[in-house]
């Protein structure tokens, strides 16, 4: 599986789920659909399970994370994240064609 294939499959799944739903990629990473793209984020190290920092999957070596992502694709896990829903509700509307 390539990085692009993974992101495409993940996007397809997340678009079909309710707003504010995140893919639980592992114990320290999640991803959610922003309305126009998949957003990847690290969870807080303090054990609060809060989203701490977004990251671009291109910034990391795909090969390092590939086994984790492929494992997730074979058995996906999702959760409702109220903070994501709040962020998406506060975001300006996405304009078609932009």
DSSP file (Angstrom, degrees, kcal/mol; ACC not computed):
  #  RESIDUE AA STRUCTURE BP1 BP2  ACC     N-H-->O    O-->H-N    N-H-->O    O-->H-N    TCO  KAPPA ALPHA  PHI   PSI    X-CA   Y-CA   Z-CA
    1    1 A X              0   0    0      0, 0.0     2,-0.2     0, 0.0    69,-0.1   0.000 360.0 360.0 360.0 136.8    0.0    0.0    0.0
    2    2 A X     >  -     0   0    0      1,-0.1     4,-2.2    64,-0.0     5,-0.2  -0.510 360.0-108.8 -93.1 167.3    1.3    3.5   -0.9
    3    3 A X  H  > S+     0   0    0      1,-0.2     4,-2.6     2,-0.2     5,-0.2   0.924 120.6  50.7 -59.2 -45.7    0.8    6.6    1.2
    4    4 A X  H  > S+     0   0    0      1,-0.2     4,-2.4     2,-0.2    -1,-0.2   0.891 109.0  50.8 -62.5 -40.3   -1.7    8.0   -1.3
    5    5 A X  H  > S+     0   0    0      2,-0.2     4,-2.5     1,-0.2    -1,-0.2   0.915 111.0  49.3 -63.0 -42.5   -3.7    4.8   -1.3
    6    6 A X  H  X S+     0   0    0     -4,-2.2     4,-2.8     2,-0.2     5,-0.2   0.949 112.2  46.7 -61.3 -49.3   -3.9    4.8    2.5
    7    7 A X  H  X S+     0   0    0     -4,-2.6     4,-2.7     1,-0.2    -1,-0.2   0.890 112.4  51.2 -62.6 -39.7   -5.0    8.5    2.6
    8    8 A X  H  X S+     0   0    0     -4,-2.4     4,-2.2    -5,-0.2    -1,-0.2   0.925 112.6  45.2 -63.7 -44.7   -7.6    7.9   -0.1
    9    9 A X  H  X S+     0   0    0     -4,-2.5     4,-2.0     2,-0.2    -2,-0.2   0.921 114.4  48.7 -64.9 -43.3   -9.1    4.9    1.7
   10   10 A X  H  X S+     0   0    0     -4,-2.8     4,-2.8    -5,-0.2     5,-0.2   0.923 110.8  50.4 -62.3 -45.0   -9.0    6.7    5.0
   11   11 A X  H  X S+     0   0    0     -4,-2.7     4,-2.4     1,-0.2    -1,-0.2   0.908 108.2  53.0 -59.7 -43.1  -10.7    9.8    3.4
   12   12 A X  H  X S+     0   0    0     -4,-2.2     4,-0.8     1,-0.2    -1,-0.2   0.905 112.8  44.5 -60.8 -42.0  -13.4    7.6    1.9
   13   13 A X  H >< S+     0   0    0     -4,-2.0     3,-0.7     1,-0.2     4,-0.4   0.944 114.1  47.9 -67.3 -48.0  -14.2    6.0    5.3
   14   14 A X  H >< S+     0   0    0     -4,-2.8     3,-1.3     1,-0.2    -2,-0.2   0.847 105.0  58.9 -66.1 -34.7  -14.2    9.3    7.2
   15   15 A X  H 3< S+     0   0    0     -4,-2.4    -1,-0.2     1,-0.3    -2,-0.2   0.804 104.3  52.9 -63.3 -28.0  -16.4   11.1    4.7
   16   16 A X  T << S+     0   0    0     -4,-0.8    -1,-0.3    -3,-0.7     2,-0.2   0.521  99.4  78.8 -85.8  -5.3  -19.1    8.5    5.3
   17   17 A X  S <  S-     0   0    0     -3,-1.3     3,-0.1    -4,-0.4     4,-0.1  -0.606  94.6 -82.4-101.8 162.2  -19.1    9.0    9.1
   18   18 A X    >   -     0   0    0     -2,-0.2     3,-1.6     1,-0.1    -1,-0.1  -0.240  57.8 -88.4 -60.3 149.8  -20.7   11.7   11.2
   19   19 A X  T 3  S+     0   0    0      1,-0.2    66,-0.1    -4,-0.1    -1,-0.1  -0.279 115.2  35.1 -55.3 142.3  -18.8   15.0   11.6
   20   20 A X  T 3  S+     0   0    0     13,-0.3    61,-3.0     1,-0.3     2,-0.4   0.414  84.4 132.8  90.2  -1.3  -16.4   14.9   14.5
   21   21 A X  E <   -A   80   0A   0     -3,-1.6    12,-0.6    59,-0.2     2,-0.4  -0.676  37.7-163.3 -84.4 136.5  -15.5   11.3   14.1
   22   22 A X  E     -AB  79  32A   0     57,-3.2    57,-2.2    -2,-0.4     2,-0.6  -0.907  20.7-123.6-119.9 148.0  -11.8   10.4   14.2
   23   23 A X  E     -AB  78  31A   0      8,-3.5     2,-1.4    -2,-0.4     8,-1.4  -0.800  21.8-140.1 -85.1 124.2   -9.9    7.4   13.1
   24   24 A X  E     + B   0  30A   0     53,-2.8     6,-0.2    -2,-0.6    53,-0.2  -0.691  26.5 176.6 -86.7  88.5   -7.9    6.0   16.0
   25   25 A X  E     -     0   0A   0     -2,-1.4     2,-0.3     4,-0.9    -1,-0.2   0.855  63.0 -37.7 -68.4 -37.2   -4.8    5.1   14.1
   26   26 A X  E >  S- B   0  29A   0      3,-1.6     3,-0.6    -3,-0.2    -1,-0.1  -0.900  81.8 -65.2-164.8-167.3   -2.9    4.0   17.2
   27   27 A X  T 3  S+     0   0    0     -2,-0.3    22,-0.1     1,-0.2     3,-0.1   0.636 132.5  29.2 -69.8 -12.2   -2.6    5.1   20.9
   28   28 A X  T 3  S+     0   0    0      1,-0.1    15,-2.3    14,-0.1     2,-0.4   0.366 113.3  62.5-128.5   5.2   -1.0    8.4   20.0
   29   29 A X  E <   +BC  26  42A   0     -3,-0.6    -3,-1.6    13,-0.2    -4,-0.9  -0.994  47.9 170.4-138.1 140.7   -2.4    9.3   16.5
   30   30 A X  E     -BC  24  41A   0     11,-2.7    11,-2.7    -2,-0.4     2,-0.3  -0.880  13.3-155.8-133.8 169.5   -5.8   10.1   15.1
   31   31 A X  E     -BC  23  40A   0     -8,-1.4    -8,-3.5    -2,-0.3     2,-0.3  -0.989  11.4-178.4-144.4 147.1   -7.1   11.5   11.8
   32   32 A X  E     -BC  22  39A   0      7,-2.2     7,-3.2    -2,-0.3     2,-0.6  -0.952  32.3-105.8-142.6 163.6  -10.3   13.2   10.9
   33   33 A X  E     - C   0  38A   0    -12,-0.6   -13,-0.3    -2,-0.3     5,-0.2  -0.809  21.6-166.2 -93.4 123.0  -12.1   14.7    7.9
   34   34 A X        -     0   0    0      3,-2.9    -1,-0.1    -2,-0.6     4,-0.1   0.541  56.0 -94.4 -83.7  -8.0  -12.0   18.5    7.8
   35   35 A X  S    S+     0   0    0      2,-0.3     3,-0.1    59,-0.0    -2,-0.1   0.126 121.5  34.3 108.7 -17.2  -14.6   18.7    5.1
   36   36 A X  S    S+     0   0    0      1,-0.4     2,-0.3     0, 0.0    -3,-0.0   0.466 123.5   7.2-140.4 -15.7  -12.0   18.9    2.4
   37   37 A X  S    S-     0   0    0     -5,-0.0    -3,-2.9   -26,-0.0    -1,-0.4  -0.987  76.5 -88.8-162.0 164.9   -9.1   16.7    3.5
   38   38 A X  E     -C   33   0A   0     -2,-0.3     2,-0.5    -5,-0.2    -5,-0.2  -0.692  37.8-156.6 -80.6 131.8   -7.8   14.2    6.0
   39   39 A X  E     -C   32   0A   0     -7,-3.2    -7,-2.2    -2,-0.4     2,-0.3  -0.954   3.2-154.5-111.7 126.9   -6.1   15.9    9.0
   40   40 A X  E     +CD  31  55A   0     15,-0.7    15,-2.5    -2,-0.5     2,-0.3  -0.790  18.4 176.5 -99.4 143.0   -3.6   13.9   11.0
   41   41 A X  E     -CD  30  54A   0    -11,-2.7   -11,-2.7    -2,-0.3     2,-0.3  -0.999  26.9-128.6-149.3 148.2   -3.0   14.7   14.6
   42   42 A X  E     -CD  29  53A   0     11,-3.4    10,-2.8    -2,-0.3    11,-1.2  -0.679  29.4-125.0 -88.7 148.6   -1.0   13.5   17.6
   43   43 A X  E     - D   0  51A   0    -15,-2.3     8,-0.2    -2,-0.3     2,-0.0  -0.620  37.5 -86.4 -90.5 156.2   -2.7   13.0   21.0
   44   44 A X    > > -     0   0    0      6,-3.3     3,-0.9    -2,-0.2     5,-0.5  -0.335  27.0-142.9 -62.1 136.1   -1.6   14.6   24.1
   45   45 A X  T 3 5S+     0   0    0      1,-0.2    -1,-0.1     2,-0.1    -2,-0.0   0.619  89.7  80.1 -75.5 -13.0    1.2   12.8   26.0
   46   46 A X  T 3 5S-     0   0    0      4,-0.1    -1,-0.2     1,-0.1    -2,-0.1   0.360 111.1-108.5 -80.6   8.3   -0.3   13.7   29.4
   47   47 A X  T < 5S+     0   0    0     -3,-0.9    -2,-0.1     3,-0.1    -1,-0.1   0.625  88.1 118.6  80.0  12.5   -2.9   11.0   29.1
   48   48 A X  T   5S-     0   0    0      2,-0.1     3,-0.1    -4,-0.1    -3,-0.1   0.622  72.2-134.3 -84.9 -12.2   -5.8   13.3   28.5
   49   49 A X      < +     0   0    0     -5,-0.5     2,-0.2     1,-0.3    -4,-0.1   0.596  58.1 141.4  67.5  12.2   -6.6   11.8   25.1
   50   50 A X        -     0   0    0      1,-0.1    -6,-3.3    -7,-0.0     2,-0.4  -0.523  62.9-101.8 -81.6 151.7   -6.9   15.3   23.8
   51   51 A X  E     +D   43   0A   0     -8,-0.2    -8,-0.3    -2,-0.2     3,-0.1  -0.604  42.8 175.5 -73.3 128.9   -5.6   16.3   20.4
   52   52 A X  E     +     0   0A   0    -10,-2.8     2,-0.3    -2,-0.4    -9,-0.2   0.845  55.8   3.2-103.2 -45.8   -2.3   18.1   20.8
   53   53 A X  E     -D   42   0A   0    -11,-1.2   -11,-3.4     2,-0.0    -1,-0.3  -0.983  58.2-135.2-153.0 131.1   -0.8   18.8   17.4
   54   54 A X  E     -D   41   0A   0     -2,-0.3     2,-0.3   -13,-0.3   -13,-0.3  -0.538  27.6-172.1 -79.5 152.3   -1.7   18.3   13.8
   55   55 A X  E     -D   40   0A   0    -15,-2.5   -15,-0.7    -2,-0.2     2,-0.6  -0.982  25.6-120.0-143.8 157.5    0.9   17.0   11.4
   56   56 A X    >   -     0   0    0     -2,-0.3     3,-2.2     1,-0.1     4,-0.4  -0.859  18.1-141.5 -96.8 124.8    1.4   16.5    7.7
   57   57 A X  G >  S+     0   0    0     -2,-0.6     3,-1.0     1,-0.3    -1,-0.1   0.762 101.4  64.8 -59.4 -23.7    1.9   12.9    6.8
   58   58 A X  G 3  S+     0   0    0      1,-0.2    -1,-0.3     3,-0.1     4,-0.1   0.745  90.9  65.5 -69.2 -22.0    4.4   14.1    4.2
   59   59 A X  G <  S+     0   0    0     -3,-2.2     2,-0.3     2,-0.1    -1,-0.2   0.629  99.3  61.4 -75.0 -12.3    6.6   15.4    7.0
   60   60 A X  S <  S-     0   0    0     -3,-1.0     2,-0.6    -4,-0.4     3,-0.1  -0.817  99.4 -96.8-115.8 153.2    7.3   11.9    8.3
   61   61 A X    >>  -     0   0    0     -2,-0.3     3,-1.2     1,-0.2     4,-1.0  -0.575  29.8-149.8 -71.5 115.3    8.9    9.0    6.6
   62   62 A X  H >> S+     0   0    0     -2,-0.6     4,-2.0     1,-0.3     3,-0.6   0.872  94.3  61.0 -54.2 -40.4    6.0    6.9    5.2
   63   63 A X  H 3> S+     0   0    0      1,-0.2     4,-0.5     2,-0.2    -1,-0.3   0.826  99.2  56.4 -60.6 -31.7    8.0    3.7    5.6
   64   64 A X  H <4 S+     0   0    0     -3,-1.2    -1,-0.2     1,-0.2     4,-0.2   0.866 118.9  30.6 -67.6 -35.7    8.2    4.3    9.4
   65   65 A X  H <X S+     0   0    0     -4,-1.0     4,-2.4    -3,-0.6     3,-0.4   0.570  93.4  95.3 -99.1 -12.2    4.5    4.5    9.9
   66   66 A X  H  X S+     0   0    0     -4,-2.0     4,-2.8     1,-0.2     5,-0.3   0.879  83.3  50.3 -53.2 -47.9    3.4    2.2    7.1
   67   67 A X  H  X S+     0   0    0     -4,-0.5     4,-2.1     1,-0.2    -1,-0.2   0.905 112.3  48.7 -59.4 -38.9    3.0   -1.0    9.2
   68   68 A X  H  > S+     0   0    0     -3,-0.4     4,-2.0    -4,-0.2    -1,-0.2   0.932 113.9  45.5 -63.7 -46.2    0.9    0.9   11.7
   69   69 A X  H  X S+     0   0    0     -4,-2.4     4,-2.3     1,-0.2    -2,-0.2   0.888 112.4  50.2 -67.7 -39.4   -1.4    2.4    9.1
   70   70 A X  H  X S+     0   0    0     -4,-2.8     4,-1.6    -5,-0.2    -1,-0.2   0.883 109.6  51.9 -66.2 -37.1   -1.8   -0.9    7.2
   71   71 A X  H  X S+     0   0    0     -4,-2.1     4,-0.9    -5,-0.3    -2,-0.2   0.914 109.9  49.6 -63.1 -41.9   -2.7   -2.7   10.5
   72   72 A X  H >< S+     0   0    0     -4,-2.0     3,-1.0     1,-0.2    -2,-0.2   0.921 106.5  54.8 -63.9 -43.9   -5.3    0.0   11.1
   73   73 A X  H >< S+     0   0    0     -4,-2.3     3,-0.5     1,-0.3    -1,-0.2   0.861 106.0  53.1 -57.8 -36.2   -6.8   -0.4    7.6
   74   74 A X  H 3< S+     0   0    0     -4,-1.6    -1,-0.3     1,-0.3    -2,-0.2   0.727 129.7  16.4 -73.8 -20.2   -7.2   -4.1    8.2
   75   75 A X  T << S-     0   0    0     -3,-1.0    -1,-0.3    -4,-0.9    -2,-0.2  -0.505  86.6-160.6-150.2  74.3   -9.1   -3.4   11.5
   76   76 A X    <   -     0   0    0     -3,-0.5     2,-0.4    -2,-0.1    -3,-0.1  -0.223   4.5-166.0 -65.8 146.7  -10.3    0.3   11.6
   77   77 A X        -     0   0    0    -53,-0.2   -53,-2.8     2,-0.0     2,-0.3  -0.998   7.3-177.5-133.0 135.7  -11.3    1.9   14.8
   78   78 A X  E     -A   23   0A   0     -2,-0.4     2,-0.3   -55,-0.3   -55,-0.2  -0.894   5.8-172.3-130.9 158.7  -13.1    5.2   15.2
   79   79 A X  E     -A   22   0A   0    -57,-2.2   -57,-3.2    -2,-0.3     2,-0.5  -0.991  30.5-111.5-147.8 153.9  -14.3    7.5   18.0
   80   80 A X  E     -A   21   0A   0     -2,-0.3     2,-0.6   -59,-0.2   -59,-0.2  -0.743  31.3-165.2 -83.7 128.7  -16.5   10.6   18.4
   81   81 A X    >>  -     0   0    0    -61,-3.0     4,-2.0    -2,-0.5     3,-0.7  -0.909  11.2-164.9-121.2 103.0  -14.3   13.6   19.3
   82   82 A X  H 3> S+     0   0    0     -2,-0.6     4,-2.4     1,-0.2     5,-0.2   0.835  89.8  57.8 -55.9 -34.5  -16.3   16.5   20.6
   83   83 A X  H 3> S+     0   0    0      2,-0.2     4,-2.2     1,-0.2    -1,-0.2   0.876 106.2  49.2 -66.4 -34.7  -13.3   18.9   20.2
   84   84 A X  H <> S+     0   0    0     -3,-0.7     4,-2.8   -64,-0.3     5,-0.2   0.931 110.6  49.8 -67.4 -44.9  -13.1   18.0   16.5
   85   85 A X  H  X S+     0   0    0     -4,-2.0     4,-2.2   -65,-0.3    -2,-0.2   0.903 111.0  50.2 -59.8 -40.9  -16.8   18.7   16.0
   86   86 A X  H  X S+     0   0    0     -4,-2.4     4,-1.7     2,-0.2    -1,-0.2   0.920 111.2  48.3 -63.9 -43.7  -16.4   22.0   17.8
   87   87 A X  H  X S+     0   0    0     -4,-2.2     4,-1.1     1,-0.2    -2,-0.2   0.931 112.9  47.7 -61.5 -45.4  -13.5   23.0   15.6
   88   88 A X  H  < S+     0   0    0     -4,-2.8     3,-0.2     1,-0.2    -1,-0.2   0.860 110.3  52.3 -65.9 -34.6  -15.4   22.0   12.5
   89   89 A X  H  < S+     0   0    0     -4,-2.2    -1,-0.2    -5,-0.2    -2,-0.2   0.821 111.3  47.2 -69.7 -30.8  -18.5   23.9   13.6
   90   90 A X  H  < S+     0   0    0     -4,-1.7    -1,-0.2    -3,-0.2    -2,-0.2   0.634  91.8 101.7 -83.6 -15.2  -16.4   27.1   14.2
   91   91 A X  S  < S-     0   0    0     -4,-1.1     3,-0.1    -3,-0.2    -3,-0.0  -0.377  82.7-105.5 -71.6 146.4  -14.6   26.8   10.8
   92   92 A X        -     0   0    0      1,-0.1    -1,-0.1    -2,-0.1    -2,-0.1  -0.366  50.9 -86.1 -64.8 152.6  -15.7   29.1    8.0
   93   93 A X        -     0   0    0      1,-0.1     2,-0.4    -3,-0.1    -1,-0.1  -0.297  42.7-112.5 -62.8 143.9  -17.8   27.2    5.3
   94   94 A X        -     0   0    0     -3,-0.1     2,-0.5     1,-0.0    -1,-0.1  -0.641  29.5-136.7 -76.3 127.1  -15.8   25.6    2.5
   95   95 A X    >   -     0   0    0     -2,-0.4     3,-1.7     1,-0.1    -1,-0.0  -0.736  21.3-114.0 -88.0 129.6  -16.4   27.3   -0.8
   96   96 A X  T 3  S+     0   0    0     -2,-0.5    -1,-0.1     1,-0.3     0, 0.0  -0.352 100.0  24.6 -60.5 137.6  -16.9   25.0   -3.7
   97   97 A X  T 3         0   0    0     -2,-0.0    -1,-0.3     1,-0.0    -2,-0.0   0.414 360.0 360.0  88.4  -1.8  -14.1   25.3   -6.3
   98   98 A X    <         0   0    0     -3,-1.7    -2,-0.1     0, 0.0    -3,-0.0   0.448 360.0 360.0 -95.1 360.0  -11.5   26.6   -3.8
